[in-house]
């Protein structure tokens, strides 16, 4: 079982360093940022770029896993995104979980002049990107002739520290995306409530069986849409209910007040050791 904290990137650099070090010192397993360039409720607030932040946090931590929850495929060419992730994998000595999704926020695309394809095209782009990303990590050179991406005798060095590929985390919901998840990922993340998460997890199981993959090879991960940090009891009940449904990776947004911070600190002392057995 893993429990991580989304430290974000909308605060000052000293504050982000403090959060990362505190999460590691408390015994949490991972820290995460998100791949957005401004906030949904406050577009003018400071927002730092995800992989730049992650590279810096890799330098001030030693143990925690590091990831972007999740990088939007439409924001960068896949080879550029992979270069960023592999660079941080080297900086961190192999601690990156490579989070990626198809992209969804139309306003952000509009604001930064990114093309916003149809939902179907975004999924097709995503599928091609994952095939290319896998090849870049495994092969000396890649030739790929897709509808959206073409690579000609493309070299990719260095390879990630983690061999043969970095663990990939995909955020996915629909049947087609879950089918892609079954073929490519080590970790599947959802933000759904329990009943919806169970249904999607069952569908992911079916998609795995269709291609002959053991569903147990995919770690099930959840990041709740709402806060579960009101008390240690609330947090424990939430984790317990999802663990019964087969989820073993949990992410929680950084505390918004002193009460939630007290929950994070107390849970590190009492709840997490208990849950880890």
C-alpha positions as CSV (number, residue, x, y, z in Angstrom):
1,X,0.0,0.0,0.0
2,X,1.2,3.5,-0.8
3,X,-0.1,6.9,0.4
4,X,1.1,10.1,-1.2
5,X,0.5,13.8,-1.1
6,X,-0.2,16.2,-4.0
7,X,2.0,19.1,-3.0
8,X,1.1,21.2,-6.1
9,X,3.0,24.0,-7.7
10,X,0.9,27.2,-6.9
11,X,2.9,28.4,-4.0
12,X,6.4,29.9,-3.5
13,X,9.4,27.7,-4.1
14,X,10.5,27.7,-0.5
15,X,7.0,26.5,0.5
16,X,7.0,23.7,-2.1
17,X,10.4,22.5,-0.8
18,X,9.1,22.6,2.8
19,X,6.1,20.5,1.8
20,X,8.2,17.9,-0.1
21,X,10.7,17.5,2.8
22,X,7.9,17.3,5.3
23,X,6.0,14.6,3.3
24,X,9.2,12.6,3.1
25,X,10.1,13.1,6.8
26,X,6.6,12.0,7.9
27,X,6.9,8.8,6.0
28,X,4.6,9.3,3.0
29,X,5.4,7.3,-0.1
30,X,5.1,9.8,-2.9
31,X,4.7,13.5,-3.8
32,X,2.9,14.8,-6.8
33,X,2.3,18.0,-8.9
34,X,-0.3,18.6,-11.6
35,X,0.1,19.5,-15.2
36,X,-1.7,22.9,-15.4
37,X,-0.5,26.4,-16.2
38,X,-3.1,28.3,-14.2
39,X,-5.8,27.5,-11.6
40,X,-9.4,26.8,-12.4
41,X,-10.7,29.3,-9.8
42,X,-7.9,31.8,-10.0
43,X,-6.2,32.1,-13.4
44,X,-3.9,34.9,-12.2
45,X,-2.4,33.0,-9.3
46,X,1.3,31.9,-9.5
47,X,1.6,28.5,-11.2
48,X,4.9,26.8,-11.9
49,X,5.6,24.3,-14.6
50,X,5.1,20.7,-13.5
51,X,8.3,18.9,-14.5
52,X,10.5,21.9,-13.7
53,X,9.1,21.7,-10.1
54,X,9.5,18.0,-10.0
55,X,13.2,18.2,-11.0
56,X,13.8,20.7,-8.2
57,X,11.9,18.5,-5.6
58,X,14.0,15.5,-6.7
59,X,17.1,17.4,-5.5
60,X,15.7,18.1,-2.0
61,X,14.3,14.6,-1.3
62,X,15.9,11.2,-1.1
63,X,13.2,8.5,-0.9
64,X,9.7,9.5,-2.0
65,X,8.4,8.6,-5.4
66,X,7.8,11.6,-7.7
67,X,5.1,12.2,-10.3
68,X,2.9,14.5,-12.4
69,X,-0.9,13.8,-11.9
70,X,-1.2,13.6,-14.9
71,X,0.7,15.2,-17.8
72,X,-1.6,16.2,-20.6
73,X,-0.5,14.5,-23.9
74,X,-1.8,17.5,-25.9
75,X,0.6,20.0,-24.3
76,X,3.8,18.5,-25.6
77,X,5.1,16.3,-28.3
78,X,5.4,12.8,-26.6
79,X,9.2,12.7,-27.1
80,X,9.6,16.0,-25.4
81,X,7.4,14.9,-22.5
82,X,9.3,11.7,-22.1
83,X,12.7,13.6,-22.2
84,X,11.4,15.7,-19.3
85,X,10.4,12.6,-17.3
86,X,13.5,10.6,-18.0
87,X,15.7,13.6,-17.0
88,X,13.9,13.7,-13.6
89,X,14.3,10.0,-13.4
90,X,18.0,10.4,-13.6
91,X,18.1,13.4,-11.2
92,X,16.1,11.4,-8.7
93,X,18.0,8.1,-9.2
94,X,14.9,6.3,-10.5
95,X,12.0,7.6,-8.5
96,X,9.6,8.8,-11.2
97,X,6.1,7.4,-11.8
98,X,5.3,8.6,-15.3
99,X,1.8,10.0,-15.1
100,X,0.0,10.8,-18.4
101,X,-3.5,11.4,-19.7
102,X,-5.2,12.3,-23.0
103,X,-5.9,16.0,-22.0
104,X,-9.2,17.5,-21.2
105,X,-9.3,21.2,-20.2
106,X,-10.5,23.2,-23.2
107,X,-10.0,26.6,-21.6
108,X,-6.3,25.9,-21.0
109,X,-5.8,24.9,-24.6
110,X,-7.5,28.1,-25.7
111,X,-5.5,30.3,-23.4
112,X,-2.1,28.9,-24.5
113,X,-2.9,28.3,-28.2
114,X,-2.8,24.5,-28.0
115,X,-5.0,22.7,-30.5
116,X,-8.0,21.1,-28.8
117,X,-9.0,18.1,-30.9
118,X,-12.2,16.2,-30.6
119,X,-12.5,13.7,-27.7
120,X,-12.1,10.8,-30.2
121,X,-9.0,12.3,-31.7
122,X,-7.5,13.1,-28.3
123,X,-7.8,9.4,-27.4
124,X,-6.3,8.3,-30.7
125,X,-3.4,10.7,-30.2
126,X,-2.9,9.4,-26.7
127,X,-2.8,5.8,-28.0
128,X,-0.2,6.6,-30.6
129,X,1.8,8.6,-28.0
130,X,2.0,5.6,-25.7
131,X,3.2,3.3,-28.4
132,X,5.9,5.7,-29.3
133,X,6.9,6.4,-25.7
134,X,7.3,2.7,-25.1
135,X,9.5,2.3,-28.1
136,X,11.7,5.3,-27.2
137,X,12.4,3.7,-23.8
138,X,13.1,0.2,-25.1
139,X,14.8,0.7,-28.5
140,X,18.0,2.5,-29.7
141,X,16.0,4.1,-32.5
142,X,12.3,4.5,-33.3
143,X,10.5,4.5,-36.6
144,X,6.8,5.3,-36.1
145,X,4.3,6.3,-38.8
146,X,1.0,7.2,-37.2
147,X,-1.9,9.5,-38.1
148,X,-0.8,12.1,-35.5
149,X,2.9,11.4,-34.9
150,X,5.6,10.4,-37.2
151,X,9.2,9.6,-36.0
152,X,12.0,8.8,-38.5
153,X,15.0,6.9,-37.2
154,X,14.6,8.8,-33.9
155,X,17.4,8.2,-31.3
156,X,16.5,8.5,-27.6
157,X,19.2,8.6,-24.9
158,X,19.6,8.3,-22.1
159,X,17.2,5.5,-21.2
160,X,15.5,5.8,-17.9
161,X,17.2,4.6,-14.7
162,X,14.2,2.3,-14.2
163,X,14.4,-0.5,-16.7
164,X,13.1,-1.4,-19.1
165,X,10.5,1.5,-18.7
166,X,9.4,3.9,-16.0
167,X,6.2,2.8,-14.2
168,X,3.4,4.5,-16.1
169,X,0.3,5.9,-14.4
170,X,-2.8,6.6,-16.5
171,X,-5.8,8.6,-15.5
172,X,-8.7,7.1,-17.4
173,X,-12.5,6.7,-17.1
174,X,-14.2,5.6,-20.4
175,X,-14.2,2.1,-21.9
176,X,-11.8,3.0,-24.7
177,X,-9.3,4.7,-22.4
178,X,-9.5,1.8,-20.0
179,X,-8.7,-0.6,-22.9
180,X,-5.6,1.5,-23.6
181,X,-4.8,1.5,-19.9
182,X,-5.0,-2.3,-19.8
183,X,-2.4,-2.5,-22.6
184,X,0.1,0.0,-21.4
185,X,0.0,1.0,-17.7
186,X,1.4,-0.2,-14.4
187,X,-0.9,2.1,-12.3
188,X,-4.4,3.2,-13.0
189,X,-5.8,6.3,-11.2
190,X,-9.4,7.4,-10.8
191,X,-11.0,10.4,-9.0
192,X,-14.4,8.7,-8.8
193,X,-16.4,7.9,-5.7
194,X,-16.4,4.4,-4.4
195,X,-19.2,2.8,-6.4
196,X,-18.1,4.3,-9.7
197,X,-14.5,3.4,-9.0
198,X,-15.6,-0.2,-8.4
199,X,-17.4,-0.3,-11.7
200,X,-14.5,1.2,-13.6
201,X,-12.1,-1.2,-11.9
202,X,-14.2,-4.1,-12.9
203,X,-14.3,-2.9,-16.5
204,X,-10.5,-2.5,-16.4
205,X,-10.4,-6.2,-15.3
206,X,-12.4,-7.2,-18.3
207,X,-10.2,-5.2,-20.7
208,X,-7.1,-6.9,-19.2
209,X,-8.7,-10.4,-19.7
210,X,-9.6,-9.6,-23.3
211,X,-5.9,-9.2,-24.1
212,X,-4.6,-11.9,-21.8
213,X,-3.1,-9.7,-19.1
214,X,-3.4,-10.4,-15.4
215,X,-5.5,-7.6,-13.9
216,X,-3.5,-7.9,-10.7
217,X,-0.5,-6.5,-12.6
218,X,-2.1,-3.0,-12.5
219,X,-2.0,-1.1,-9.2
220,X,-5.3,0.6,-8.5
221,X,-4.9,4.3,-7.4
222,X,-7.4,6.9,-6.2
223,X,-7.2,10.6,-5.6
224,X,-10.5,11.8,-4.1
225,X,-12.2,14.8,-5.6
226,X,-13.1,16.1,-2.2
227,X,-11.1,16.3,1.0
228,X,-10.9,13.3,3.3
229,X,-8.6,14.9,5.8
230,X,-11.2,16.1,8.3
231,X,-10.0,13.5,10.9
232,X,-7.8,10.4,11.1
233,X,-11.0,8.4,11.4
234,X,-12.5,9.8,8.2
235,X,-9.2,9.2,6.4
236,X,-9.0,5.7,7.7
237,X,-12.6,4.9,6.7
238,X,-12.0,6.2,3.2
239,X,-8.8,4.2,2.7
240,X,-10.3,1.1,4.2
241,X,-13.4,1.2,2.0
242,X,-11.2,1.5,-1.2
243,X,-8.8,-1.2,-0.1
244,X,-11.7,-3.6,0.2
245,X,-12.4,-2.7,-3.4
246,X,-8.8,-3.6,-4.5
247,X,-7.2,-0.1,-4.4
248,X,-3.8,0.1,-2.8
249,X,-2.4,3.5,-3.9
250,X,-3.9,6.7,-2.3
251,X,-3.2,10.4,-3.1
252,X,-4.5,13.3,-1.1
253,X,-4.3,17.0,-1.8
254,X,-2.1,19.1,0.4
255,X,-3.9,20.2,3.6
256,X,-5.8,23.5,3.3
257,X,-5.9,24.4,7.0
258,X,-4.4,23.5,10.4
259,X,-7.0,20.8,11.1
260,X,-6.2,19.0,7.9
261,X,-2.5,19.3,8.6
262,X,-3.0,17.8,12.0
263,X,-4.7,14.8,10.4
264,X,-1.8,14.3,7.9
265,X,0.7,14.4,10.8
266,X,-1.3,12.2,13.1
267,X,-2.1,9.7,10.3
268,X,1.6,9.4,9.6
269,X,2.3,8.4,13.2
270,X,-0.7,6.1,13.8
271,X,-2.8,5.2,10.8
272,X,-0.2,4.5,8.1
273,X,1.9,2.1,10.2
274,X,-1.3,0.2,11.1
275,X,-2.5,0.0,7.5
276,X,1.0,-1.2,6.3
277,X,0.7,-4.1,8.7
